[in-house]
């Protein structure tokens, strides 16, 4: 027995000998990957979280290694304790309990969810008998109800965080304390007989919930917003029957043809949503009948969702205007252009960065071609538009500025306060759709905002 105990003790000591070098090696590798990948917000957040864990584990390992040396061990235990306090204080800074901005419109916000059977083939599963289904979330102007409970922030966004940054979803458990400003099943507002429609398309690997700052604001201003999860192109879509559709996470650098095919599927999803809204307006006796103003319908989206909005605008004449937020264009819209009003609302870091990369000579490979194609397609659609076209570049913004992600962590926010960027995005979105769906003129679309704001405003009037 004593020999066994001494053997175990020796093994434990040997384990402690290798523990600290291993942790230091992991920290070095984390830093190396961070540098090699180049600075970007998702990598920075993931690296920051991992380094915090490694710092704590490093001090713990050093303390256990020196535990036989009383003075050194006591000192290291104290240092380890202080490092634990330091690291634990960093987590609330890296991933705080955030607040969504309160919608600024005259209406309360209601929300509900439906599942749509499109009748189209589901190509993602490989089963020819499988039909494509969409989970659709709606936000709408609602009757105010004092004391009504707001919906919690959706659990799906934890998976979006994990898929796009590498941060484990469980580290966002404190988001359970976050509340939205929408009431489930609230009665539709009675101030108007019907309300205009906007269909929103999310980015690749994201979610119908990705931009609640935006969608709740639009609903509070009198728009009915329908946002589908593009099944197998969203981080995680859960259907009522318990089945789950997940993004395989391999869409980063597809060829132009592959991208056009995916955007075509997404654009068909958007039209399927409008088909379903039309059916509800005609037959839904309980809630939606005659309450949807289908003559005034627009489409918008972010990233791949912005490309989807352009393709849907070109393919489906029921959409009267389209807004592309920080996306390029793929599919028929690149060749045929659009004959209805369009706006590109761009992040300065994205658009200027893409232009700089596309202008480099002597660069080859898929990534260089992607940069050139991104810029070329935006230019083709903007300059080839047969209706009013806008290109607005917002200063000190990046790709995630158009989503709730910049509220998740100061690392993701970038150089501009998140709420300031969100307010400007909302202003331009409302000005555009108010002008082209409701015929309400906006000085913002004539002048591009007050001088000195740093906004780059470009407009091509219809010929």
C-alpha positions as a Markdown table, in Angstrom:
| # | Residue | x | y | z |
|---|---|---|---|---|
| 1 | Unk | 0.0 | 0.0 | 0.0 |
| 2 | Unk | 2.8 | 2.4 | 0.9 |
| 3 | Unk | 4.5 | 1.6 | -2.4 |
| 4 | Unk | 1.3 | 2.4 | -4.2 |
| 5 | Unk | 0.9 | 5.7 | -2.4 |
| 6 | Unk | 4.4 | 6.7 | -3.2 |
| 7 | Unk | 3.9 | 5.8 | -6.9 |
| 8 | Unk | 0.7 | 7.9 | -7.0 |
| 9 | Unk | 2.5 | 10.8 | -5.3 |
| 10 | Unk | 5.3 | 10.6 | -7.9 |
| 11 | Unk | 2.8 | 10.5 | -10.7 |
| 12 | Unk | 1.0 | 13.5 | -9.4 |
| 13 | Unk | 4.2 | 15.4 | -9.0 |
| 14 | Unk | 5.2 | 14.5 | -12.5 |
| 15 | Unk | 1.8 | 15.7 | -13.7 |
| 16 | Unk | 2.2 | 19.0 | -11.9 |
| 17 | Unk | 5.6 | 19.4 | -13.5 |
| 18 | Unk | 4.1 | 19.4 | -17.0 |
| 19 | Unk | 0.9 | 21.3 | -16.2 |
| 20 | Unk | 2.4 | 24.8 | -16.1 |
| 21 | Unk | 4.5 | 24.5 | -19.4 |
| 22 | Unk | 1.4 | 23.1 | -21.1 |
| 23 | Unk | -0.8 | 26.0 | -20.0 |
| 24 | Unk | 1.9 | 28.5 | -21.0 |
| 25 | Unk | 2.1 | 26.7 | -24.4 |
| 26 | Unk | -1.6 | 27.0 | -24.9 |
| 27 | Unk | -1.5 | 30.7 | -24.0 |
| 28 | Unk | 1.3 | 31.2 | -26.5 |
| 29 | Unk | -0.6 | 29.3 | -29.2 |
| 30 | Unk | -3.8 | 31.3 | -28.5 |
| 31 | Unk | -1.8 | 34.6 | -29.0 |
| 32 | Unk | -0.1 | 33.3 | -32.1 |
| 33 | Unk | -3.4 | 32.3 | -33.7 |
| 34 | Unk | -4.8 | 35.7 | -32.8 |
| 35 | Unk | -1.9 | 37.5 | -34.5 |
| 36 | Unk | -1.9 | 35.1 | -37.5 |
| 37 | Unk | -5.7 | 35.6 | -38.1 |
| 38 | Unk | -5.3 | 39.3 | -37.9 |
| 39 | Unk | -7.2 | 41.6 | -35.7 |
| 40 | Unk | -11.0 | 41.2 | -36.0 |
| 41 | Unk | -13.7 | 41.4 | -33.4 |
| 42 | Unk | -14.9 | 37.8 | -33.2 |
| 43 | Unk | -11.3 | 36.4 | -32.9 |
| 44 | Unk | -10.4 | 39.1 | -30.3 |
| 45 | Unk | -13.4 | 38.2 | -28.1 |
| 46 | Unk | -12.7 | 34.4 | -28.3 |
| 47 | Unk | -9.0 | 35.0 | -27.6 |
| 48 | Unk | -9.7 | 37.3 | -24.7 |
| 49 | Unk | -12.0 | 34.8 | -23.0 |
| 50 | Unk | -9.6 | 31.9 | -23.6 |
| 51 | Unk | -6.6 | 34.0 | -22.3 |
| 52 | Unk | -8.5 | 34.9 | -19.2 |
| 53 | Unk | -9.1 | 31.2 | -18.5 |
| 54 | Unk | -5.4 | 30.4 | -19.2 |
| 55 | Unk | -4.2 | 33.2 | -16.9 |
| 56 | Unk | -6.2 | 31.8 | -14.1 |
| 57 | Unk | -5.1 | 28.2 | -14.8 |
| 58 | Unk | -1.5 | 29.3 | -15.1 |
| 59 | Unk | -1.4 | 30.8 | -11.6 |
| 60 | Unk | -3.3 | 27.8 | -10.2 |
| 61 | Unk | -0.7 | 25.4 | -11.8 |
| 62 | Unk | 2.2 | 27.5 | -10.5 |
| 63 | Unk | 0.7 | 27.5 | -7.0 |
| 64 | Unk | 0.2 | 23.7 | -6.9 |
| 65 | Unk | 3.7 | 23.2 | -8.3 |
| 66 | Unk | 5.1 | 25.2 | -5.4 |
| 67 | Unk | 2.8 | 23.9 | -2.7 |
| 68 | Unk | 5.6 | 22.0 | -1.0 |
| 69 | Unk | 7.5 | 25.2 | -0.4 |
| 70 | Unk | 5.6 | 26.8 | 2.4 |
| 71 | Unk | 6.5 | 30.4 | 1.9 |
| 72 | Unk | 6.5 | 30.3 | -1.9 |
| 73 | Unk | 3.3 | 28.2 | -1.8 |
| 74 | Unk | 1.5 | 30.7 | 0.4 |
| 75 | Unk | 2.6 | 33.6 | -1.7 |
| 76 | Unk | 1.5 | 31.9 | -4.9 |
| 77 | Unk | -1.9 | 30.9 | -3.4 |
| 78 | Unk | -2.4 | 34.6 | -2.6 |
| 79 | Unk | -1.4 | 35.6 | -6.1 |
| 80 | Unk | -3.6 | 32.8 | -7.6 |
| 81 | Unk | -6.5 | 34.2 | -5.5 |
| 82 | Unk | -5.9 | 37.7 | -6.7 |
| 83 | Unk | -5.6 | 36.5 | -10.3 |
| 84 | Unk | -8.9 | 34.7 | -9.9 |
| 85 | Unk | -10.5 | 37.9 | -8.7 |
| 86 | Unk | -9.0 | 39.8 | -11.6 |
| 87 | Unk | -10.0 | 37.3 | -14.2 |
| 88 | Unk | -13.6 | 36.9 | -12.8 |
| 89 | Unk | -13.9 | 40.7 | -12.9 |
| 90 | Unk | -12.9 | 40.6 | -16.6 |
| 91 | Unk | -15.8 | 38.3 | -17.7 |
| 92 | Unk | -18.6 | 40.9 | -16.9 |
| 93 | Unk | -16.6 | 43.4 | -19.0 |
| 94 | Unk | -16.1 | 41.0 | -21.9 |
| 95 | Unk | -19.6 | 39.6 | -21.8 |
| 96 | Unk | -21.8 | 42.0 | -19.8 |
| 97 | Unk | -25.6 | 41.9 | -19.2 |
| 98 | Unk | -26.6 | 44.3 | -21.9 |
| 99 | Unk | -29.8 | 46.3 | -22.6 |
| 100 | Unk | -31.6 | 46.6 | -25.9 |
| 101 | Unk | -32.4 | 50.2 | -26.8 |
| 102 | Unk | -36.0 | 51.1 | -26.1 |
| 103 | Unk | -38.0 | 51.5 | -29.4 |
| 104 | Unk | -38.7 | 55.1 | -30.2 |
| 105 | Unk | -42.0 | 54.9 | -32.1 |
| 106 | Unk | -45.6 | 55.6 | -31.0 |
| 107 | Unk | -46.6 | 51.9 | -30.9 |
| 108 | Unk | -46.0 | 49.1 | -28.5 |
| 109 | Unk | -44.4 | 46.0 | -30.0 |
| 110 | Unk | -46.1 | 42.6 | -30.4 |
| 111 | Unk | -44.5 | 39.4 | -31.6 |
| 112 | Unk | -45.5 | 35.9 | -32.6 |
| 113 | Unk | -44.0 | 33.0 | -34.4 |
| 114 | Unk | -45.3 | 30.7 | -37.2 |
| 115 | Unk | -43.9 | 27.8 | -39.3 |
| 116 | Unk | -44.3 | 28.0 | -43.1 |
| 117 | Unk | -44.3 | 24.9 | -45.3 |
| 118 | Unk | -43.0 | 26.3 | -48.6 |
| 119 | Unk | -43.7 | 23.2 | -50.7 |
| 120 | Unk | -40.2 | 23.7 | -52.3 |
| 121 | Unk | -37.6 | 20.9 | -52.2 |
| 122 | Unk | -35.2 | 21.0 | -49.3 |
| 123 | Unk | -31.8 | 20.6 | -51.0 |
| 124 | Unk | -29.8 | 20.8 | -47.8 |
| 125 | Unk | -30.9 | 17.3 | -46.5 |
| 126 | Unk | -30.3 | 15.3 | -49.7 |
| 127 | Unk | -33.8 | 13.7 | -49.3 |
| 128 | Unk | -35.8 | 14.4 | -52.5 |
| 129 | Unk | -39.1 | 14.0 | -50.6 |
| 130 | Unk | -38.1 | 16.6 | -48.0 |
| 131 | Unk | -39.8 | 20.0 | -48.3 |
| 132 | Unk | -38.4 | 23.2 | -47.1 |
| 133 | Unk | -39.9 | 24.7 | -43.9 |
| 134 | Unk | -39.2 | 28.1 | -42.4 |
| 135 | Unk | -39.7 | 29.3 | -38.9 |
| 136 | Unk | -40.8 | 32.9 | -39.2 |
| 137 | Unk | -40.9 | 35.5 | -36.3 |
| 138 | Unk | -43.1 | 38.6 | -36.7 |
| 139 | Unk | -42.9 | 41.9 | -34.9 |
| 140 | Unk | -45.7 | 44.3 | -35.3 |
| 141 | Unk | -47.3 | 47.5 | -34.0 |
| 142 | Unk | -49.5 | 46.5 | -31.0 |
| 143 | Unk | -51.9 | 47.8 | -28.5 |
| 144 | Unk | -50.2 | 48.9 | -25.4 |
| 145 | Unk | -51.0 | 46.7 | -22.4 |
| 146 | Unk | -49.9 | 48.0 | -19.0 |
| 147 | Unk | -48.0 | 45.4 | -17.0 |
| 148 | Unk | -47.6 | 42.9 | -19.9 |
| 149 | Unk | -44.5 | 40.8 | -19.7 |
| 150 | Unk | -41.8 | 41.3 | -22.3 |
| 151 | Unk | -40.2 | 38.4 | -24.1 |
| 152 | Unk | -36.8 | 37.3 | -22.9 |
| 153 | Unk | -33.8 | 37.7 | -25.2 |
| 154 | Unk | -33.9 | 34.6 | -27.4 |
| 155 | Unk | -31.8 | 31.6 | -26.5 |
| 156 | Unk | -30.9 | 31.1 | -30.2 |
| 157 | Unk | -28.5 | 34.1 | -30.1 |
| 158 | Unk | -26.2 | 32.1 | -27.8 |
| 159 | Unk | -25.6 | 29.7 | -30.6 |
| 160 | Unk | -25.0 | 32.6 | -33.0 |
| 161 | Unk | -22.3 | 33.9 | -30.6 |
| 162 | Unk | -20.7 | 30.5 | -30.4 |
| 163 | Unk | -20.8 | 29.8 | -34.1 |
| 164 | Unk | -19.3 | 33.2 | -35.1 |
| 165 | Unk | -16.8 | 33.8 | -32.3 |
| 166 | Unk | -15.9 | 30.4 | -30.8 |
| 167 | Unk | -17.0 | 31.6 | -27.4 |
| 168 | Unk | -18.9 | 28.7 | -25.7 |
| 169 | Unk | -22.7 | 29.3 | -25.5 |
| 170 | Unk | -22.8 | 28.6 | -21.8 |
| 171 | Unk | -20.7 | 31.6 | -21.1 |
| 172 | Unk | -23.7 | 33.7 | -22.2 |
| 173 | Unk | -26.0 | 32.2 | -19.6 |
| 174 | Unk | -26.4 | 35.6 | -17.9 |
| 175 | Unk | -28.3 | 36.7 | -21.0 |
| 176 | Unk | -31.3 | 35.0 | -19.5 |
| 177 | Unk | -31.7 | 38.3 | -17.5 |
| 178 | Unk | -32.0 | 40.4 | -20.7 |
| 179 | Unk | -35.5 | 41.3 | -21.8 |
| 180 | Unk | -36.7 | 42.5 | -25.2 |
| 181 | Unk | -39.5 | 45.2 | -25.7 |
| 182 | Unk | -42.0 | 42.9 | -27.4 |
| 183 | Unk | -45.1 | 41.2 | -25.9 |
| 184 | Unk | -46.0 | 37.8 | -27.3 |
| 185 | Unk | -49.4 | 37.6 | -28.9 |
| 186 | Unk | -50.3 | 41.3 | -28.1 |
| 187 | Unk | -53.3 | 42.6 | -30.1 |
| 188 | Unk | -52.5 | 44.3 | -33.4 |
| 189 | Unk | -52.7 | 48.1 | -33.0 |
| 190 | Unk | -56.1 | 49.5 | -34.0 |
| 191 | Unk | -54.9 | 53.0 | -35.1 |
| 192 | Unk | -54.7 | 51.9 | -38.8 |
| 193 | Unk | -56.8 | 49.5 | -40.8 |
| 194 | Unk | -53.6 | 47.9 | -42.2 |
| 195 | Unk | -49.9 | 48.2 | -41.9 |
| 196 | Unk | -47.0 | 48.1 | -44.4 |
| 197 | Unk | -44.9 | 45.0 | -44.6 |
| 198 | Unk | -41.1 | 44.5 | -44.4 |
| 199 | Unk | -39.4 | 41.1 | -44.8 |
| 200 | Unk | -36.0 | 40.8 | -43.1 |
| 201 | Unk | -33.3 | 38.4 | -44.1 |
| 202 | Unk | -30.5 | 37.5 | -41.6 |
| 203 | Unk | -26.8 | 37.0 | -42.4 |
| 204 | Unk | -25.0 | 33.6 | -42.9 |
| 205 | Unk | -24.8 | 31.6 | -39.7 |
| 206 | Unk | -27.0 | 34.1 | -37.9 |
| 207 | Unk | -30.6 | 34.2 | -36.8 |
| 208 | Unk | -34.0 | 35.8 | -37.4 |
| 209 | Unk | -33.3 | 37.5 | -34.0 |
| 210 | Unk | -29.9 | 38.9 | -34.9 |
| 211 | Unk | -31.0 | 42.6 | -35.0 |
| 212 | Unk | -33.7 | 43.1 | -32.4 |
| 213 | Unk | -32.6 | 46.8 | -32.0 |
| 214 | Unk | -33.6 | 47.2 | -35.6 |
| 215 | Unk | -36.7 | 45.1 | -35.9 |
| 216 | Unk | -38.4 | 46.3 | -32.7 |
| 217 | Unk | -37.8 | 49.9 | -33.8 |
| 218 | Unk | -39.4 | 49.3 | -37.2 |
| 219 | Unk | -42.5 | 47.7 | -35.5 |
| 220 | Unk | -42.8 | 50.6 | -33.1 |
| 221 | Unk | -42.9 | 52.9 | -36.1 |
| 222 | Unk | -45.9 | 51.1 | -37.7 |
| 223 | Unk | -44.3 | 48.3 | -39.9 |
| 224 | Unk | -45.1 | 44.7 | -39.7 |
| 225 | Unk | -41.8 | 42.9 | -39.9 |
| 226 | Unk | -41.5 | 39.2 | -40.8 |
| 227 | Unk | -38.1 | 37.5 | -40.4 |
| 228 | Unk | -37.6 | 33.9 | -41.4 |
| 229 | Unk | -34.7 | 31.7 | -40.3 |
| 230 | Unk | -33.2 | 30.5 | -43.6 |
| 231 | Unk | -33.1 | 26.8 | -42.6 |
| 232 | Unk | -29.6 | 25.3 | -42.7 |
| 233 | Unk | -28.2 | 28.8 | -43.3 |
| 234 | Unk | -29.0 | 30.0 | -39.8 |
| 235 | Unk | -26.9 | 29.1 | -36.7 |
| 236 | Unk | -29.7 | 26.9 | -35.3 |
| 237 | Unk | -33.3 | 26.6 | -36.2 |
| 238 | Unk | -35.6 | 24.6 | -33.8 |
| 239 | Unk | -38.9 | 23.5 | -35.2 |
| 240 | Unk | -42.0 | 22.7 | -33.1 |
| 241 | Unk | -41.6 | 19.0 | -33.7 |
| 242 | Unk | -38.2 | 19.0 | -32.0 |
| 243 | Unk | -36.1 | 18.8 | -35.2 |
| 244 | Unk | -33.2 | 21.1 | -35.6 |
| 245 | Unk | -31.6 | 22.6 | -38.7 |
| 246 | Unk | -28.0 | 23.9 | -38.3 |
| 247 | Unk | -25.7 | 25.9 | -40.5 |
| 248 | Unk | -22.8 | 23.6 | -41.5 |
| 249 | Unk | -20.5 | 26.6 | -41.2 |
| 250 | Unk | -18.8 | 26.2 | -44.6 |
| 251 | Unk | -20.1 | 29.2 | -46.5 |
| 252 | Unk | -17.2 | 31.6 | -46.0 |
| 253 | Unk | -15.5 | 31.6 | -49.4 |
| 254 | Unk | -17.8 | 30.0 | -52.0 |
| 255 | Unk | -17.5 | 30.6 | -55.7 |
| 256 | Unk | -19.7 | 33.2 | -57.4 |
| 257 | Unk | -21.9 | 30.4 | -58.8 |
| 258 | Unk | -22.3 | 28.7 | -55.5 |
| 259 | Unk | -23.0 | 32.0 | -53.7 |
| 260 | Unk | -25.6 | 32.9 | -56.4 |
| 261 | Unk | -27.3 | 29.5 | -55.8 |
| 262 | Unk | -27.6 | 30.0 | -52.1 |
| 263 | Unk | -28.8 | 33.6 | -52.4 |
| 264 | Unk | -31.4 | 32.3 | -54.9 |
| 265 | Unk | -32.7 | 29.9 | -52.3 |
| 266 | Unk | -32.8 | 32.6 | -49.7 |
| 267 | Unk | -34.6 | 35.0 | -52.1 |
| 268 | Unk | -37.2 | 32.3 | -52.7 |
| 269 | Unk | -37.6 | 32.0 | -48.9 |
| 270 | Unk | -38.4 | 35.7 | -48.8 |
| 271 | Unk | -41.0 | 35.4 | -51.5 |
| 272 | Unk | -42.5 | 32.4 | -49.7 |
| 273 | Unk | -42.9 | 34.5 | -46.6 |
| 274 | Unk | -44.8 | 37.1 | -48.7 |
| 275 | Unk | -46.9 | 34.4 | -50.2 |
| 276 | Unk | -47.9 | 33.2 | -46.7 |
| 277 | Unk | -48.6 | 36.8 | -45.5 |
| 278 | Unk | -50.9 | 37.2 | -48.6 |
| 279 | Unk | -52.8 | 34.0 | -47.6 |
| 280 | Unk | -53.1 | 35.2 | -44.0 |
| 281 | Unk | -54.5 | 38.5 | -45.2 |
| 282 | Unk | -57.2 | 36.7 | -47.1 |
| 283 | Unk | -58.1 | 33.8 | -44.8 |
| 284 | Unk | -56.8 | 34.3 | -41.3 |
| 285 | Unk | -60.0 | 35.2 | -39.6 |
| 286 | Unk | -58.6 | 35.5 | -36.1 |
| 287 | Unk | -55.7 | 38.0 | -36.4 |
| 288 | Unk | -54.3 | 39.0 | -39.7 |
| 289 | Unk | -57.2 | 39.1 | -42.1 |
| 290 | Unk | -57.3 | 42.5 | -44.0 |
| 291 | Unk | -54.6 | 43.9 | -41.7 |
| 292 | Unk | -51.6 | 43.5 | -44.0 |
| 293 | Unk | -51.0 | 46.3 | -46.5 |
| 294 | Unk | -49.4 | 44.1 | -49.2 |
| 295 | Unk | -49.3 | 46.9 | -51.7 |
| 296 | Unk | -46.6 | 48.6 | -49.5 |
| 297 | Unk | -44.1 | 45.8 | -49.1 |
| 298 | Unk | -40.3 | 46.2 | -48.8 |
| 299 | Unk | -37.4 | 43.8 | -48.2 |
| 300 | Unk | -34.2 | 44.3 | -46.2 |
| 301 | Unk | -31.3 | 42.3 | -44.8 |
| 302 | Unk | -27.8 | 42.2 | -43.5 |
| 303 | Unk | -24.7 | 40.7 | -45.1 |
| 304 | Unk | -25.9 | 37.6 | -47.1 |
| 305 | Unk | -29.3 | 38.9 | -46.1 |
| 306 | Unk | -28.6 | 42.1 | -47.9 |
| 307 | Unk | -27.7 | 40.2 | -51.0 |
| 308 | Unk | -30.9 | 38.3 | -50.5 |
| 309 | Unk | -32.9 | 41.5 | -50.3 |
| 310 | Unk | -31.5 | 42.7 | -53.7 |
| 311 | Unk | -32.1 | 39.4 | -55.4 |
| 312 | Unk | -35.7 | 39.3 | -54.0 |
| 313 | Unk | -36.3 | 42.9 | -55.2 |
| 314 | Unk | -35.1 | 42.0 | -58.7 |
| 315 | Unk | -37.1 | 38.7 | -58.8 |
| 316 | Unk | -40.4 | 39.6 | -57.1 |
| 317 | Unk | -42.2 | 42.7 | -58.3 |
| 318 | Unk | -44.4 | 42.8 | -55.1 |
| 319 | Unk | -41.5 | 44.3 | -53.3 |
| 320 | Unk | -41.4 | 48.0 | -53.9 |
| 321 | Unk | -38.1 | 48.9 | -52.3 |
| 322 | Unk | -35.0 | 47.1 | -51.0 |
| 323 | Unk | -32.3 | 47.8 | -48.4 |
| 324 | Unk | -28.9 | 46.0 | -48.4 |
| 325 | Unk | -27.0 | 46.4 | -45.2 |
| 326 | Unk | -23.3 | 45.7 | -45.6 |
| 327 | Unk | -23.7 | 43.0 | -48.3 |
| 328 | Unk | -22.8 | 42.6 | -51.9 |
| 329 | Unk | -24.9 | 41.2 | -54.7 |
| 330 | Unk | -25.3 | 37.8 | -56.4 |
| 331 | Unk | -27.5 | 36.2 | -59.0 |
| 332 | Unk | -29.8 | 37.8 | -61.6 |
| 333 | Unk | -29.7 | 41.3 | -60.0 |
| 334 | Unk | -26.0 | 41.7 | -61.0 |
| 335 | Unk | -26.9 | 41.4 | -64.7 |
| 336 | Unk | -30.4 | 42.7 | -64.8 |
| 337 | Unk | -30.2 | 45.4 | -62.2 |
| 338 | Unk | -33.2 | 46.7 | -60.3 |
| 339 | Unk | -36.1 | 48.9 | -61.4 |
| 340 | Unk | -37.3 | 49.8 | -58.0 |
| 341 | Unk | -35.6 | 52.0 | -55.3 |
| 342 | Unk | -32.6 | 50.5 | -53.6 |
| 343 | Unk | -30.2 | 51.5 | -50.8 |
| 344 | Unk | -26.8 | 50.2 | -49.9 |
| 345 | Unk | -26.2 | 51.0 | -46.2 |
| 346 | Unk | -22.5 | 50.2 | -45.7 |
| 347 | Unk | -20.1 | 50.0 | -42.7 |
| 348 | Unk | -17.0 | 52.1 | -43.3 |
| 349 | Unk | -14.6 | 49.4 | -42.2 |
| 350 | Unk | -16.3 | 46.9 | -44.6 |
| 351 | Unk | -16.7 | 49.0 | -47.7 |
| 352 | Unk | -13.4 | 50.9 | -47.5 |
| 353 | Unk | -11.5 | 47.7 | -46.6 |
| 354 | Unk | -13.0 | 45.8 | -49.5 |
| 355 | Unk | -12.2 | 48.7 | -51.9 |
| 356 | Unk | -8.6 | 48.8 | -50.6 |
| 357 | Unk | -8.1 | 45.0 | -51.0 |
| 358 | Unk | -9.8 | 45.0 | -54.4 |
| 359 | Unk | -7.4 | 47.7 | -55.6 |
| 360 | Unk | -4.3 | 45.8 | -54.9 |
| 361 | Unk | -2.5 | 44.6 | -58.0 |
| 362 | Unk | -0.7 | 41.2 | -58.4 |
| 363 | Unk | -2.9 | 39.5 | -55.8 |
| 364 | Unk | -4.4 | 36.1 | -56.7 |
| 365 | Unk | -6.4 | 33.4 | -55.0 |
| 366 | Unk | -10.0 | 32.9 | -53.8 |
| 367 | Unk | -9.8 | 35.6 | -51.2 |
| 368 | Unk | -8.5 | 38.3 | -53.6 |
| 369 | Unk | -11.2 | 37.3 | -56.1 |
| 370 | Unk | -13.8 | 37.6 | -53.4 |
| 371 | Unk | -12.8 | 41.2 | -52.6 |
| 372 | Unk | -12.8 | 42.2 | -56.3 |
| 373 | Unk | -16.2 | 40.5 | -56.9 |
| 374 | Unk | -17.7 | 42.1 | -53.8 |
| 375 | Unk | -16.8 | 45.6 | -54.9 |
| 376 | Unk | -17.6 | 45.0 | -58.6 |
| 377 | Unk | -21.1 | 43.6 | -57.9 |
| 378 | Unk | -22.0 | 46.5 | -55.6 |
| 379 | Unk | -20.9 | 49.0 | -58.3 |
| 380 | Unk | -22.8 | 47.2 | -61.0 |
| 381 | Unk | -26.1 | 47.2 | -59.1 |
| 382 | Unk | -25.7 | 50.8 | -57.8 |
| 383 | Unk | -24.7 | 52.3 | -61.2 |
| 384 | Unk | -27.0 | 50.1 | -63.2 |
| 385 | Unk | -30.2 | 50.9 | -61.2 |
| 386 | Unk | -33.1 | 52.1 | -63.2 |
| 387 | Unk | -34.7 | 53.7 | -60.2 |
| 388 | Unk | -33.5 | 55.8 | -57.3 |
| 389 | Unk | -30.3 | 54.3 | -55.8 |
| 390 | Unk | -28.4 | 55.3 | -52.6 |
| 391 | Unk | -25.1 | 54.3 | -51.2 |
| 392 | Unk | -24.6 | 55.5 | -47.6 |
| 393 | Unk | -21.3 | 54.7 | -45.7 |
| 394 | Unk | -21.5 | 55.1 | -42.0 |
| 395 | Unk | -18.3 | 56.2 | -40.2 |
| 396 | Unk | -16.6 | 54.1 | -37.5 |
| 397 | Unk | -18.8 | 51.1 | -38.1 |
| 398 | Unk | -18.0 | 47.5 | -39.0 |
| 399 | Unk | -19.9 | 44.4 | -40.2 |
| 400 | Unk | -21.4 | 43.6 | -36.8 |
| 401 | Unk | -22.6 | 47.1 | -36.3 |
| 402 | Unk | -25.8 | 46.1 | -38.1 |
| 403 | Unk | -26.7 | 43.5 | -35.5 |
| 404 | Unk | -27.2 | 43.1 | -31.7 |
| 405 | Unk | -23.6 | 41.6 | -31.5 |
| 406 | Unk | -22.1 | 45.0 | -30.8 |
| 407 | Unk | -24.1 | 45.1 | -27.6 |
| 408 | Unk | -22.8 | 41.7 | -26.5 |
| 409 | Unk | -19.2 | 42.9 | -25.7 |
| 410 | Unk | -17.2 | 46.1 | -25.9 |
| 411 | Unk | -14.7 | 44.0 | -27.9 |
| 412 | Unk | -17.3 | 43.6 | -30.7 |
| 413 | Unk | -18.5 | 47.2 | -30.5 |
| 414 | Unk | -15.4 | 48.7 | -32.3 |
| 415 | Unk | -14.6 | 52.4 | -32.2 |
| 416 | Unk | -18.2 | 53.8 | -32.2 |
| 417 | Unk | -20.7 | 53.4 | -29.3 |
| 418 | Unk | -23.2 | 50.7 | -30.3 |
| 419 | Unk | -26.3 | 52.6 | -29.5 |
| 420 | Unk | -25.1 | 55.6 | -31.6 |
| 421 | Unk | -24.5 | 53.4 | -34.6 |
| 422 | Unk | -27.8 | 51.6 | -34.1 |
| 423 | Unk | -29.7 | 54.9 | -34.0 |
| 424 | Unk | -28.1 | 56.0 | -37.2 |
| 425 | Unk | -28.9 | 52.7 | -38.9 |
| 426 | Unk | -32.5 | 53.0 | -37.8 |
| 427 | Unk | -32.7 | 56.6 | -39.1 |
| 428 | Unk | -31.6 | 55.7 | -42.6 |
| 429 | Unk | -33.8 | 52.6 | -42.7 |
| 430 | Unk | -36.9 | 54.5 | -41.7 |
| 431 | Unk | -36.2 | 57.4 | -44.0 |
| 432 | Unk | -35.8 | 55.0 | -47.0 |
| 433 | Unk | -38.9 | 52.9 | -46.4 |
| 434 | Unk | -41.0 | 55.9 | -45.3 |
| 435 | Unk | -40.1 | 57.6 | -48.6 |
| 436 | Unk | -40.7 | 54.7 | -50.9 |
| 437 | Unk | -43.5 | 52.8 | -49.2 |
| 438 | Unk | -45.4 | 55.6 | -47.5 |
| 439 | Unk | -44.5 | 58.5 | -49.8 |
| 440 | Unk | -43.2 | 60.6 | -46.8 |
| 441 | Unk | -40.4 | 62.8 | -47.9 |
| 442 | Unk | -37.2 | 62.9 | -45.9 |
| 443 | Unk | -34.4 | 65.5 | -45.9 |
| 444 | Unk | -32.1 | 62.7 | -44.9 |
| 445 | Unk | -32.4 | 61.2 | -48.4 |
| 446 | Unk | -31.7 | 64.6 | -50.0 |
| 447 | Unk | -28.8 | 65.8 | -48.0 |
| 448 | Unk | -27.4 | 62.7 | -46.3 |
| 449 | Unk | -27.7 | 64.1 | -42.8 |
| 450 | Unk | -26.1 | 67.1 | -41.1 |
| 451 | Unk | -22.6 | 68.2 | -42.3 |
| 452 | Unk | -19.8 | 67.0 | -40.1 |
| 453 | Unk | -21.2 | 63.6 | -39.2 |
| 454 | Unk | -18.7 | 61.7 | -41.4 |
| 455 | Unk | -21.5 | 60.0 | -43.4 |
| 456 | Unk | -20.6 | 59.4 | -47.0 |
| 457 | Unk | -23.8 | 59.9 | -48.9 |
| 458 | Unk | -24.2 | 59.0 | -52.6 |
| 459 | Unk | -27.4 | 59.1 | -54.6 |
| 460 | Unk | -28.3 | 58.3 | -58.2 |
| 461 | Unk | -31.7 | 59.6 | -59.2 |
| 462 | Unk | -33.9 | 57.7 | -61.5 |
| 463 | Unk | -33.4 | 58.7 | -65.2 |
